[in-house]
Amino acid sequence: MEKEEKIILWLKMFDFIDNKKILLLINDFGSALNVMQNIDKLNKYFTAENFNKLKYSCDFNYLDNYILNCEKQGIKILTYLSKDYPTSLKNINDPPMVLYCKGNLDLLKCENSIAIVGSRRVTKYGTDVTTKFACALTKAGLVIISGLADGVDSIAHKCCLDLKGKTIAVLGSGLNEIYPSTNIPLANRIIDNGGLIITEYKPNEKGLSFHFPKRNRIIAGLSKGVLITEATLKSGSMHTKDFALEYGKELFVVPGRITDIYSFGCNSVIKSLQGSMVLSPQDILDAYNLKYDNIIQKNVQISIDEQLILNILKTDELHYDEILEKSKLDVKTLNTLLVKLELKKLITKLPGNYYCK
């Protein structure tokens, strides 16, 4: 890590210095290095107590050991000045000065991505539509970004992983304090399958209530667009919506029943014309100028009945019972066909007994 990056890391160690203050200092002094070299002039920016904390704490040996300890844990530290720092975040208000990362950093350079967010207390409807959209968008090659929370976030990450896609999780806690703890296996699965987990919080920092609305600006900033599949009026997704609008991102919203409290947030966004209502994944792909890859492997021979199943699935995932009803096949025959198609890698079985191409 370059010296200027270490200075940013040093400044970010203090709770009384926020991201905007660091940018202000760099702007006023011309560089991070000049901030340290003119440390006596910082008394104009801080209280006497905080100024003294800064003046007597700049220890590069400590910073080197801190960085080395993170690397031993598989944690890569990016600063605002790092070459791998995502350009999309530099353009937002209040960009994170430091990002702690685990996994595939190349995903930060991906141009086609979408954030999928929504309520933690997701309904069956929310589960179904999130699964439908996450699977279809993954198949179209988009990187799925979400917050590793319960509900919609977890569903989006899992669907992406089930289809061998790439996903980014943005935390409201440190990398050693995954919240909720029940999602630690999911976090490990993301990393093990070429995904990425990032956070602006130090590795052992616990997730506090105000962290999660704040981290939503990173979710919106990283993504090309934001999809809300199900949300109440007070859902944290409404914060992500505000950030998406502020940053000029595409905002997509799935409507719900007008009597369903869990869809009040989505319906409100649609009513106020703040986002585009989407009824199928194709609506988003059209906005991105993307198409599904529906080309079947040339060397794979399929029977008439197998083709029937493929036609039924088309571009959407369906529950086993729906396939059974539409195909008019008996249970034994359908089970055999589904297994054969899975072995030929023409379809994928998803959680909840759903299938997709």
Secondary structure as GFF3:
##gff-version 3
##sequence-region A 1 357
A	DSSP	alpha_helix	3	11	.	.	.	ID=ss1
A	DSSP	alpha_helix	19	29	.	.	.	ID=ss2
A	DSSP	alpha_helix	32	37	.	.	.	ID=ss3
A	DSSP	three_ten_helix	39	44	.	.	.	ID=ss4
A	DSSP	alpha_helix	48	55	.	.	.	ID=ss5
A	DSSP	alpha_helix	60	72	.	.	.	ID=ss6
A	DSSP	beta_strand	76	79	.	.	.	ID=ss7
A	DSSP	alpha_helix	87	90	.	.	.	ID=ss8
A	DSSP	beta_strand	98	103	.	.	.	ID=ss9
A	DSSP	three_ten_helix	105	109	.	.	.	ID=ss10
A	DSSP	beta_strand	113	117	.	.	.	ID=ss11
A	DSSP	alpha_helix	124	139	.	.	.	ID=ss12
A	DSSP	beta_strand	143	146	.	.	.	ID=ss13
A	DSSP	alpha_helix	152	162	.	.	.	ID=ss14
A	DSSP	beta_strand	167	170	.	.	.	ID=ss15
A	DSSP	three_ten_helix	181	183	.	.	.	ID=ss16
A	DSSP	alpha_helix	184	192	.	.	.	ID=ss17
A	DSSP	beta_strand	196	199	.	.	.	ID=ss18
A	DSSP	alpha_helix	211	222	.	.	.	ID=ss19
A	DSSP	beta_strand	225	228	.	.	.	ID=ss20
A	DSSP	alpha_helix	237	247	.	.	.	ID=ss21
A	DSSP	beta_strand	250	253	.	.	.	ID=ss22
A	DSSP	three_ten_helix	261	263	.	.	.	ID=ss23
A	DSSP	alpha_helix	264	271	.	.	.	ID=ss24
A	DSSP	beta_strand	276	277	.	.	.	ID=ss25
A	DSSP	alpha_helix	281	288	.	.	.	ID=ss26
A	DSSP	alpha_helix	304	313	.	.	.	ID=ss27
A	DSSP	beta_strand	318	319	.	.	.	ID=ss28
A	DSSP	alpha_helix	320	327	.	.	.	ID=ss29
A	DSSP	alpha_helix	331	343	.	.	.	ID=ss30
A	DSSP	beta_strand	348	350	.	.	.	ID=ss31
A	DSSP	beta_strand	354	356	.	.	.	ID=ss32
###
